[in-house]
Amino acid sequence: MVHLHDTGYRYLFSHADLVRELLEVFAPPGLTELLDYATLRPETGTFITPAMKKREEDVVWSIELQGQRIYLYLLLEFQSAVDPGMPVRMMQYVAALYDHLVRGKTIDLTDGLPPVLPIVIYNGDMRWNHSTEIFDLIQPHPAVLTEFQPKLRFWLLDEGRFTAEYLEGLQRVMAAIFRIEHTRDTEEAKRAIRYLGQTVAQSPFKQTIDRAVMQWMQYRLSRKMPGLELPAVDDILKGTDMLETNIDLWKAQAIAEGKLAGEALALQRLLAHRFGPIPSAVVEQIAAANIEQIEAWFDTAISAPQLAAVFPPSEN
């Protein structure tokens, strides 16, 4: 399997039918019906920006639109903070793509440059509240200069703007994937997983995307819920009862571990407040104890005259 980038989108979008899913559901209005999906093909090559930074995490495809081949630049943006300079970056990447096509003699300049659709797929927690147009970033200037300023806009897919209800109403695989990315708790995660399983089972592209989606799901859950017991990759979406049970067990364990850690920290703070620095042997003893023992020590420490009354020397 190819290297998975962050949430694994680079892997997902190496599959033509998932790129088609993305375009059919989330492309700019009026575009998808003009595309000939039978001509969709990946474009290989390393695109270098003027700053000489490789964009290996991005994905480039081409497709015919009414007999003309256009290029799709999918920029996969996984950062928690919005980048107001994204239009500048995207202008560099599109220029690098054009330079690659010209230098590699993929195109003949006498025929003109092919159109490019730049798409930013953003899955950060903050909503994107900056312009997607390079021209908007340019300072006010005399009208005589306007025609000389660059104009390039990217199509933004800010996943967090889509509500769970809207995504579930679409009944499409990519909508289900976006849904999983922004679940807030394990109950939402279980509903999103069921929805993904349903959309894959109903998809006309099931045979070509089934395993890719399951591999992505296994990878994504291992990142969102470290330590979760996962079914084999081929079984992860084939009936989700076992997976949901494992998620419930994972949540219960996480709660128990969080409570234990909180009680241990509270005990150490109480001991330090009452008796001063805590000996390392006592710290180790607290770290190895269960929650019942920690609670018993806490109750004793509230009124104990000295540390030895809580942790007798024989116990240290």
C-alpha positions in Angstrom: 0.0 0.0 0.0 1.3 3.5 -0.8 2.4 5.8 2.0 -0.5 7.3 3.9 -0.4 11.0 4.3 -1.9 12.4 7.5 -5.5 11.2 7.3 -4.8 9.0 4.3 -6.5 11.2 1.7 -3.5 10.9 -0.7 -4.1 7.2 -0.7 -7.9 7.6 -1.2 -7.4 10.0 -4.1 -5.0 7.7 -5.9 -8.2 5.8 -6.9 -10.1 7.2 -9.9 -13.6 6.3 -8.6 -13.0 8.1 -5.3 -11.8 11.2 -7.2 -15.0 10.8 -9.3 -17.1 10.6 -6.1 -15.5 13.8 -4.9 -16.2 15.7 -8.1 -19.8 14.3 -8.5 -20.7 15.5 -5.0 -18.5 18.5 -4.2 -17.3 20.0 -7.5 -18.3 23.6 -8.3 -21.9 23.8 -9.5 -22.4 23.1 -13.1 -19.1 21.3 -13.6 -19.6 17.7 -12.9 -22.1 17.1 -15.7 -19.6 18.4 -18.3 -16.8 15.9 -17.3 -16.1 12.7 -19.1 -15.2 10.4 -16.2 -14.0 7.6 -18.5 -11.1 9.9 -19.3 -10.0 10.5 -15.7 -6.3 9.7 -15.3 -3.6 10.4 -12.7 -0.7 12.8 -13.7 2.7 11.7 -12.3 5.6 14.0 -11.7 7.1 16.1 -8.9 6.0 19.7 -9.0 8.5 22.2 -7.6 7.4 25.6 -6.4 9.7 28.7 -6.9 10.7 28.1 -3.3 11.9 24.6 -4.3 9.5 22.8 -2.0 8.2 19.5 -3.2 4.4 19.0 -3.0 4.5 15.3 -2.7 1.4 15.2 -0.5 -0.9 16.7 -3.2 -2.6 14.8 -6.0 -3.0 15.8 -9.7 -5.5 14.3 -12.1 -6.6 15.2 -15.5 -9.9 14.7 -17.2 -11.6 15.7 -20.5 -14.3 18.4 -20.4 -16.2 18.6 -23.7 -13.2 17.2 -25.6 -10.6 19.4 -23.8 -8.3 18.0 -21.2 -8.2 19.9 -17.9 -6.2 19.4 -14.8 -7.4 19.0 -11.2 -5.0 20.0 -8.5 -6.1 18.5 -5.2 -4.2 20.3 -2.4 -4.6 18.4 0.8 -4.4 20.8 3.7 -4.3 19.3 7.2 -3.5 22.0 9.7 -5.5 23.3 12.6 -5.0 26.9 11.7 -6.4 28.6 8.6 -3.7 29.9 6.3 -4.6 33.4 4.9 -1.8 33.1 2.4 -3.2 30.0 0.8 -4.1 31.9 -2.5 -0.4 32.8 -2.8 0.7 29.2 -2.2 -1.9 27.9 -4.7 -0.7 30.3 -7.3 2.8 28.9 -6.9 1.6 25.3 -7.2 -0.4 25.9 -10.3 2.5 27.8 -11.8 4.7 24.8 -10.9 2.2 22.4 -12.6 2.2 24.5 -15.8 6.0 24.6 -15.7 6.1 20.9 -15.4 3.7 20.4 -18.3 5.7 22.8 -20.5 9.1 21.5 -19.7 8.0 17.9 -20.1 6.4 18.8 -23.5 3.2 17.3 -22.3 1.4 20.3 -23.9 2.1 22.4 -26.9 2.1 26.1 -26.0 0.8 27.0 -29.4 -2.5 25.2 -28.4 -2.6 27.2 -25.1 -2.3 26.2 -21.5 -5.0 23.8 -20.2 -7.4 25.0 -17.6 -6.7 24.0 -14.0 -9.2 23.5 -11.2 -7.3 24.1 -7.9 -9.1 22.4 -5.0 -8.2 22.8 -1.3 -9.5 20.1 0.9 -9.3 21.4 4.5 -10.1 19.4 7.6 -9.0 21.7 10.4 -11.1 22.4 13.5 -11.4 26.2 12.8 -13.6 27.3 10.0 -11.9 28.9 6.9 -12.7 32.6 7.1 -10.2 34.1 4.6 -10.4 34.8 0.9 -9.8 32.1 -1.7 -8.8 34.7 -4.3 -5.3 36.0 -4.8 -6.5 39.3 -6.1 -8.3 40.0 -2.7 -4.9 39.9 -1.0 -3.4 42.7 -3.1 -3.3 46.2 -1.6 -5.6 48.9 -3.0 -4.1 50.4 -6.1 -4.9 52.8 -9.0 -7.3 51.3 -11.5 -4.6 51.5 -14.2 -2.7 48.7 -12.4 -5.7 46.3 -12.0 -5.3 44.5 -15.3 -1.7 43.7 -14.4 -2.6 41.9 -11.1 -2.9 38.1 -10.9 -6.3 36.5 -10.6 -6.6 33.0 -9.4 -9.2 31.5 -7.1 -9.2 28.0 -5.6 -12.3 25.9 -4.8 -12.4 25.3 -1.0 -13.9 22.2 0.6 -13.9 23.1 4.3 -15.1 19.8 5.7 -16.2 21.2 9.0 -18.8 23.5 7.4 -20.9 20.5 6.3 -23.4 19.4 9.0 -23.7 15.7 9.8 -27.3 15.9 8.6 -26.3 17.4 5.2 -23.5 14.8 4.6 -25.8 11.9 5.6 -28.5 13.2 3.2 -26.1 12.9 0.3 -25.7 9.1 0.6 -22.3 9.1 -1.0 -19.0 7.6 0.1 -16.9 10.8 0.1 -19.7 12.5 2.2 -19.4 9.6 4.7 -15.6 10.0 4.8 -16.0 13.7 5.5 -18.5 12.8 8.2 -16.1 10.5 10.0 -13.4 13.2 10.1 -15.5 15.5 12.3 -17.2 13.2 14.8 -17.1 14.7 18.3 -17.5 11.5 20.4 -17.7 7.8 20.1 -21.5 7.7 19.6 -21.1 10.0 16.6 -18.2 7.9 15.4 -20.3 4.7 15.5 -23.1 6.4 13.5 -20.6 7.7 11.0 -19.0 4.3 10.5 -22.4 2.7 9.9 -23.2 5.4 7.4 -19.9 4.7 5.6 -20.6 1.0 5.5 -24.0 1.7 3.9 -22.7 4.1 1.3 -19.9 1.7 0.2 -22.3 -1.2 0.0 -24.7 0.9 -2.2 -22.0 2.5 -4.3 -21.8 1.7 -8.0 -18.0 1.7 -7.6 -18.1 -0.8 -4.7 -15.8 -3.3 -6.4 -13.1 -0.8 -7.1 -13.2 1.3 -3.9 -14.2 -1.2 -1.2 -10.7 -2.3 -0.1 -9.3 1.2 -0.4 -11.9 2.6 1.9 -11.5 -0.2 4.4 -7.7 0.4 4.5 -8.3 4.1 5.1 -10.8 3.4 7.8 -8.5 1.0 9.6 -5.7 3.6 9.5 -7.9 6.5 10.5 -9.5 4.7 13.5 -6.0 3.7 14.7 -5.1 7.4 14.7 -8.3 8.7 16.3 -8.6 6.0 18.9 -5.1 4.7 19.8 -5.3 1.1 21.2 -8.7 0.3 19.7 -9.0 -3.3 18.8 -9.7 -3.4 15.0 -11.1 -6.2 12.8 -9.0 -7.4 9.9 -9.0 -4.9 7.1 -11.3 -6.9 4.9 -13.9 -7.2 7.7 -13.9 -3.6 9.0 -17.0 -2.5 7.2 -18.7 -5.9 6.8 -21.2 -5.6 9.6 -20.0 -3.2 12.3 -21.5 -4.7 15.5 -18.1 -6.1 16.6 -16.4 -2.8 15.8 -19.0 -0.8 17.7 -18.6 -3.1 20.7 -14.8 -2.6 20.6 -15.4 1.2 20.5 -17.6 1.0 23.6 -14.9 -1.0 25.4 -12.2 1.4 24.3 -14.3 4.3 25.6 -14.9 2.6 28.9 -11.2 1.9 29.3 -10.2 5.5 28.3 -12.7 6.9 30.9 -11.3 4.6 33.6 -7.7 5.5 32.7 -8.6 9.2 32.7 -10.3 8.9 36.1 -7.4 6.9 37.5 -4.8 9.5 36.3 -7.0 12.3 37.7 -7.3 10.7 41.1 -3.6 10.0 41.2 -2.7 13.6 40.4 -5.2 14.9 43.0 -3.6 12.7 45.6 -0.1 13.9 44.8 -1.2 17.5 45.0 -2.9 16.9 48.4 0.2 15.2 49.7 2.6 17.9 48.5 0.3 20.6 50.0 0.2 19.0 53.4 3.6 17.4 53.7 5.9 19.0 51.2 8.0 17.2 48.5 6.8 13.7 47.9 9.5 10.9 48.0 10.0 9.2 44.6 9.1 5.8 46.2 5.7 7.2 47.1 5.2 8.6 43.6 6.0 5.1 42.2 3.6 3.5 44.6 0.8 5.8 43.6 1.5 5.1 39.9 1.2 1.4 40.4 -2.0 1.5 42.4 -5.6 1.0 41.4 -8.3 3.6 41.8 -9.8 2.0 45.0 -6.4 2.2 46.8 -5.8 5.8 45.6 -9.1 6.9 47.0 -8.4 5.2 50.3 -5.0 7.0 50.6 -6.7 10.3 49.7 -9.3 9.9 52.5 -6.5 9.1 55.0 -4.3 12.0 53.8 -7.0 14.6 54.5 -6.5 14.4 58.2 -3.2 12.5 58.6 -0.7 14.3 60.8 2.3 13.2 58.7 3.1 11.4 55.4 4.1 8.2 57.3 0.5 7.9 58.5 -0.6 7.6 54.9 2.3 5.5 53.7 3.9 3.7 56.6 7.6 3.0 56.3 7.0 -0.7 55.7 5.0 0.2 52.5 7.7 2.6 51.1 
